[in-house]
Amino acid sequence: MSKSAAGFFVLALLSGILHLALVQDAMVTLPLIACGIFSALFVLALIAGRKFKFDPVLR
C-alpha cells in the first residue's frame, strides 16, 4: 500500500468515526461526505499503485 493510499485510509476512518460520534440519527453531514470522498480516493490510490510498479533492473 502506498503512502497516499494509507493516508486516505486513515482520513476516511477518522471522518467516519467523527460522523458516528457526532450524529446519533441517520443524516448526511460533512464528515460523512468527506468519508465517502476519502474512501473513493483510497480505492483510486490502490488502483494507481498497482499499475505503476518499480523495476530495479535497468535494461
KOLGU-4560 file (N, C-alpha, C; in nm, 3 decimals, padded with zeros to 5 digits):
<recs>
<n_xx: 00.086 n_yy: -00.117 n_zz: 00.000 ca_xx: 00.000 ca_yy: 00.000 ca_zz: 00.000 c_xx: 00.091 c_yy: 00.123 c_zz: 00.000 mol: A seq: 1 type: MET>
<n_xx: 00.060 n_yy: 00.217 n_zz: -00.086 ca_xx: 00.140 ca_yy: 00.338 ca_zz: -00.094 c_xx: 00.111 c_yy: 00.432 c_zz: 00.021 mol: A seq: 2 type: SER>
<n_xx: 00.195 n_yy: 00.533 n_zz: 00.034 ca_xx: 00.176 ca_yy: 00.630 ca_zz: 00.142 c_xx: 00.048 c_yy: 00.710 c_zz: 00.123 mol: A seq: 3 type: LYS>
<n_xx: 00.016 n_yy: 00.744 n_zz: 00.000 ca_xx: -00.106 ca_yy: 00.820 ca_zz: -00.025 c_xx: -00.230 c_yy: 00.736 c_zz: 00.004 mol: A seq: 4 type: SER>
<n_xx: -00.226 n_yy: 00.607 n_zz: -00.031 ca_xx: -00.339 ca_yy: 00.519 ca_zz: -00.002 c_xx: -00.357 c_yy: 00.503 c_zz: 00.148 mol: A seq: 5 type: ALA>
<n_xx: -00.248 n_yy: 00.489 n_zz: 00.221 ca_xx: -00.257 ca_yy: 00.477 ca_zz: 00.366 c_xx: -00.311 c_yy: 00.606 c_zz: 00.428 mol: A seq: 6 type: ALA>
<n_xx: -00.270 n_yy: 00.720 n_zz: 00.374 ca_xx: -00.320 ca_yy: 00.848 ca_zz: 00.424 c_xx: -00.469 c_yy: 00.864 c_zz: 00.400 mol: A seq: 7 type: GLY>
<n_xx: -00.515 n_yy: 00.829 n_zz: 00.281 ca_xx: -00.658 ca_yy: 00.838 ca_zz: 00.252 c_xx: -00.739 c_yy: 00.740 c_zz: 00.337 mol: A seq: 8 type: PHE>
<n_xx: -00.682 n_yy: 00.623 n_zz: 00.365 ca_xx: -00.750 ca_yy: 00.526 ca_zz: 00.450 c_xx: -00.768 c_yy: 00.580 c_zz: 00.592 mol: A seq: 9 type: PHE>
<n_xx: -00.662 n_yy: 00.639 n_zz: 00.645 ca_xx: -00.670 ca_yy: 00.696 ca_zz: 00.780 c_xx: -00.770 c_yy: 00.812 c_zz: 00.784 mol: A seq: 10 type: VAL>
<n_xx: -00.767 n_yy: 00.898 n_zz: 00.683 ca_xx: -00.861 ca_yy: 01.010 ca_zz: 00.678 c_xx: -01.006 c_yy: 00.962 c_zz: 00.668 mol: A seq: 11 type: LEU>
<n_xx: -01.029 n_yy: 00.857 n_zz: 00.589 ca_xx: -01.164 ca_yy: 00.801 ca_zz: 00.577 c_xx: -01.211 c_yy: 00.744 c_zz: 00.710 mol: A seq: 12 type: ALA>
<n_xx: -01.122 n_yy: 00.673 n_zz: 00.778 ca_xx: -01.159 ca_yy: 00.618 ca_zz: 00.908 c_xx: -01.190 c_yy: 00.728 c_zz: 01.010 mol: A seq: 13 type: LEU>
<n_xx: -01.103 n_yy: 00.829 n_zz: 01.015 ca_xx: -01.123 ca_yy: 00.936 ca_zz: 01.112 c_xx: -01.252 c_yy: 01.014 c_zz: 01.086 mol: A seq: 14 type: LEU>
<n_xx: -01.281 n_yy: 01.044 n_zz: 00.961 ca_xx: -01.403 ca_yy: 01.117 ca_zz: 00.931 c_xx: -01.527 c_yy: 01.031 c_zz: 00.955 mol: A seq: 15 type: SER>
<n_xx: -01.518 n_yy: 00.901 n_zz: 00.930 ca_xx: -01.630 ca_yy: 00.812 ca_zz: 00.961 c_xx: -01.656 c_yy: 00.801 c_zz: 01.110 mol: A seq: 16 type: GLY>
<n_xx: -01.549 n_yy: 00.791 n_zz: 01.187 ca_xx: -01.563 ca_yy: 00.786 ca_zz: 01.333 c_xx: -01.618 c_yy: 00.917 c_zz: 01.386 mol: A seq: 17 type: ILE>
<n_xx: -01.572 n_yy: 01.029 n_zz: 01.330 ca_xx: -01.623 ca_yy: 01.160 ca_zz: 01.372 c_xx: -01.772 c_yy: 01.172 c_zz: 01.344 mol: A seq: 18 type: LEU>
<n_xx: -01.816 n_yy: 01.124 n_zz: 01.228 ca_xx: -01.959 ca_yy: 01.128 ca_zz: 01.196 c_xx: -02.039 c_yy: 01.044 c_zz: 01.295 mol: A seq: 19 type: HIS>
<n_xx: -01.990 n_yy: 00.925 n_zz: 01.325 ca_xx: -02.062 ca_yy: 00.838 ca_zz: 01.418 c_xx: -02.063 c_yy: 00.895 c_zz: 01.560 mol: A seq: 20 type: LEU>
<n_xx: -01.958 n_yy: 00.968 n_zz: 01.596 ca_xx: -01.951 ca_yy: 01.025 ca_zz: 01.730 c_xx: -02.041 c_yy: 01.149 c_zz: 01.744 mol: A seq: 21 type: ALA>
<n_xx: -02.058 n_yy: 01.224 n_zz: 01.636 ca_xx: -02.135 ca_yy: 01.348 ca_zz: 01.644 c_xx: -02.285 c_yy: 01.329 c_zz: 01.624 mol: A seq: 22 type: LEU>
<n_xx: -02.324 n_yy: 01.239 n_zz: 01.536 ca_xx: -02.463 ca_yy: 01.227 ca_zz: 01.495 c_xx: -02.520 c_yy: 01.094 c_zz: 01.542 mol: A seq: 23 type: VAL>
<n_xx: -02.633 n_yy: 01.100 n_zz: 01.611 ca_xx: -02.697 ca_yy: 00.978 ca_zz: 01.658 c_xx: -02.802 c_yy: 00.924 c_zz: 01.561 mol: A seq: 24 type: GLN>
<n_xx: -02.865 n_yy: 01.013 n_zz: 01.484 ca_xx: -02.964 ca_yy: 00.966 ca_zz: 01.386 c_xx: -02.902 c_yy: 00.966 c_zz: 01.246 mol: A seq: 25 type: ASP>
<n_xx: -02.976 n_yy: 00.914 n_zz: 01.150 ca_xx: -02.924 ca_yy: 00.899 ca_zz: 01.015 c_xx: -02.947 c_yy: 01.026 c_zz: 00.935 mol: A seq: 26 type: ALA>
<n_xx: -02.843 n_yy: 01.106 n_zz: 00.926 ca_xx: -02.848 ca_yy: 01.225 ca_zz: 00.841 c_xx: -02.712 c_yy: 01.247 c_zz: 00.777 mol: A seq: 27 type: MET>
<n_xx: -02.711 n_yy: 01.315 n_zz: 00.666 ca_xx: -02.588 ca_yy: 01.337 ca_zz: 00.592 c_xx: -02.519 c_yy: 01.461 c_zz: 00.650 mol: A seq: 28 type: VAL>
<n_xx: -02.396 n_yy: 01.442 n_zz: 00.693 ca_xx: -02.317 ca_yy: 01.551 ca_zz: 00.748 c_xx: -02.188 c_yy: 01.568 c_zz: 00.668 mol: A seq: 29 type: THR>
<n_xx: -02.117 n_yy: 01.674 n_zz: 00.696 ca_xx: -01.991 ca_yy: 01.699 ca_zz: 00.627 c_xx: -01.888 c_yy: 01.588 c_zz: 00.651 mol: A seq: 30 type: LEU>
<n_xx: -01.873 n_yy: 01.535 n_zz: 00.774 ca_xx: -01.778 ca_yy: 01.423 ca_zz: 00.790 c_xx: -01.817 c_yy: 01.298 c_zz: 00.712 mol: A seq: 31 type: PRO>
<n_xx: -01.945 n_yy: 01.274 n_zz: 00.694 ca_xx: -01.989 ca_yy: 01.158 ca_zz: 00.616 c_xx: -01.957 c_yy: 01.177 c_zz: 00.468 mol: A seq: 32 type: LEU>
<n_xx: -01.976 n_yy: 01.296 n_zz: 00.418 ca_xx: -01.940 ca_yy: 01.326 ca_zz: 00.279 c_xx: -01.789 c_yy: 01.314 c_zz: 00.259 mol: A seq: 33 type: ILE>
<n_xx: -01.712 n_yy: 01.366 n_zz: 00.356 ca_xx: -01.567 ca_yy: 01.355 ca_zz: 00.349 c_xx: -01.523 c_yy: 01.210 c_zz: 00.354 mol: A seq: 34 type: ALA>
<n_xx: -01.590 n_yy: 01.129 n_zz: 00.433 ca_xx: -01.558 ca_yy: 00.986 ca_zz: 00.441 c_xx: -01.578 c_yy: 00.919 c_zz: 00.305 mol: A seq: 35 type: CYS>
<n_xx: -01.684 n_yy: 00.952 n_zz: 00.236 ca_xx: -01.708 ca_yy: 00.896 ca_zz: 00.104 c_xx: -01.604 c_yy: 00.938 c_zz: 00.003 mol: A seq: 36 type: GLY>
<n_xx: -01.566 n_yy: 01.065 n_zz: 00.008 ca_xx: -01.464 ca_yy: 01.116 ca_zz: -00.085 c_xx: -01.329 c_yy: 01.051 c_zz: -00.057 mol: A seq: 37 type: ILE>
<n_xx: -01.290 n_yy: 01.045 n_zz: 00.070 ca_xx: -01.162 ca_yy: 00.984 ca_zz: 00.104 c_xx: -01.160 c_yy: 00.835 c_zz: 00.073 mol: A seq: 38 type: PHE>
<n_xx: -01.272 n_yy: 00.768 n_zz: 00.086 ca_xx: -01.279 ca_yy: 00.626 ca_zz: 00.052 c_xx: -01.261 c_yy: 00.606 c_zz: -00.098 mol: A seq: 39 type: SER>
<n_xx: -01.323 n_yy: 00.691 n_zz: -00.177 ca_xx: -01.307 ca_yy: 00.681 ca_zz: -00.323 c_xx: -01.162 c_yy: 00.710 c_zz: -00.363 mol: A seq: 40 type: ALA>
<n_xx: -01.100 n_yy: 00.810 n_zz: -00.300 ca_xx: -00.961 ca_yy: 00.841 ca_zz: -00.330 c_xx: -00.868 c_yy: 00.728 c_zz: -00.284 mol: A seq: 41 type: LEU>
<n_xx: -00.904 n_yy: 00.661 n_zz: -00.175 ca_xx: -00.826 ca_yy: 00.545 ca_zz: -00.128 c_xx: -00.829 c_yy: 00.433 c_zz: -00.232 mol: A seq: 42 type: PHE>
<n_xx: -00.945 n_yy: 00.404 n_zz: -00.286 ca_xx: -00.956 ca_yy: 00.299 ca_zz: -00.387 c_xx: -00.879 c_yy: 00.337 c_zz: -00.513 mol: A seq: 43 type: VAL>
<n_xx: -00.889 n_yy: 00.463 n_zz: -00.553 ca_xx: -00.813 ca_yy: 00.508 ca_zz: -00.671 c_xx: -00.662 c_yy: 00.501 c_zz: -00.647 mol: A seq: 44 type: LEU>
<n_xx: -00.618 n_yy: 00.534 n_zz: -00.527 ca_xx: -00.475 ca_yy: 00.525 ca_zz: -00.496 c_xx: -00.428 c_yy: 00.380 c_zz: -00.496 mol: A seq: 45 type: ALA>
<n_xx: -00.513 n_yy: 00.289 n_zz: -00.451 ca_xx: -00.477 ca_yy: 00.147 ca_zz: -00.458 c_xx: -00.465 c_yy: 00.099 c_zz: -00.602 mol: A seq: 46 type: LEU>
<n_xx: -00.557 n_yy: 00.142 n_zz: -00.685 ca_xx: -00.553 ca_yy: 00.102 ca_zz: -00.826 c_xx: -00.431 c_yy: 00.162 c_zz: -00.895 mol: A seq: 47 type: ILE>
<n_xx: -00.403 n_yy: 00.288 n_zz: -00.869 ca_xx: -00.287 ca_yy: 00.353 ca_zz: -00.930 c_xx: -00.157 c_yy: 00.290 c_zz: -00.881 mol: A seq: 48 type: ALA>
<n_xx: -00.154 n_yy: 00.248 n_zz: -00.757 ca_xx: -00.034 ca_yy: 00.184 ca_zz: -00.704 c_xx: -00.006 c_yy: 00.049 c_zz: -00.766 mol: A seq: 49 type: GLY>
<n_xx: -00.109 n_yy: -00.019 n_zz: -00.813 ca_xx: -00.089 ca_yy: -00.149 ca_zz: -00.877 c_xx: -00.039 c_yy: -00.135 c_zz: -01.020 mol: A seq: 50 type: ARG>
<n_xx: -00.072 n_yy: -00.026 n_zz: -01.087 ca_xx: -00.034 ca_yy: -00.011 ca_zz: -01.227 c_xx: 00.112 c_yy: 00.033 c_zz: -01.242 mol: A seq: 51 type: LYS>
<n_xx: 00.162 n_yy: 00.114 n_zz: -01.150 ca_xx: 00.297 ca_yy: 00.167 ca_zz: -01.160 c_xx: 00.387 c_yy: 00.090 c_zz: -01.063 mol: A seq: 52 type: PHE>
<n_xx: 00.458 n_yy: -00.006 n_zz: -01.116 ca_xx: 00.547 ca_yy: -00.086 ca_zz: -01.033 c_xx: 00.691 c_yy: -00.045 c_zz: -01.060 mol: A seq: 53 type: LYS>
<n_xx: 00.771 n_yy: -00.051 n_zz: -00.958 ca_xx: 00.910 ca_yy: -00.012 ca_zz: -00.969 c_xx: 00.991 c_yy: -00.132 c_zz: -01.017 mol: A seq: 54 type: PHE>
<n_xx: 01.069 n_yy: -00.113 n_zz: -01.122 ca_xx: 01.155 ca_yy: -00.219 ca_zz: -01.176 c_xx: 01.300 c_yy: -00.180 c_zz: -01.147 mol: A seq: 55 type: ASP>
<n_xx: 01.363 n_yy: -00.245 n_zz: -01.052 ca_xx: 01.500 ca_yy: -00.206 ca_zz: -01.016 c_xx: 01.604 c_yy: -00.241 c_zz: -01.121 mol: A seq: 56 type: PRO>
<n_xx: 01.570 n_yy: -00.329 n_zz: -01.213 ca_xx: 01.664 ca_yy: -00.370 ca_zz: -01.317 c_xx: 01.651 c_yy: -00.276 c_zz: -01.436 mol: A seq: 57 type: VAL>
<n_xx: 01.754 n_yy: -00.199 n_zz: -01.462 ca_xx: 01.752 ca_yy: -00.108 ca_zz: -01.578 c_xx: 01.806 c_yy: -00.182 c_zz: -01.699 mol: A seq: 58 type: LEU>
<n_xx: 01.726 n_yy: -00.186 n_zz: -01.804 ca_xx: 01.767 ca_yy: -00.260 ca_zz: -01.924 c_xx: 01.800 c_yy: -00.168 c_zz: -02.036 mol: A seq: 59 type: ARG>
</recs>
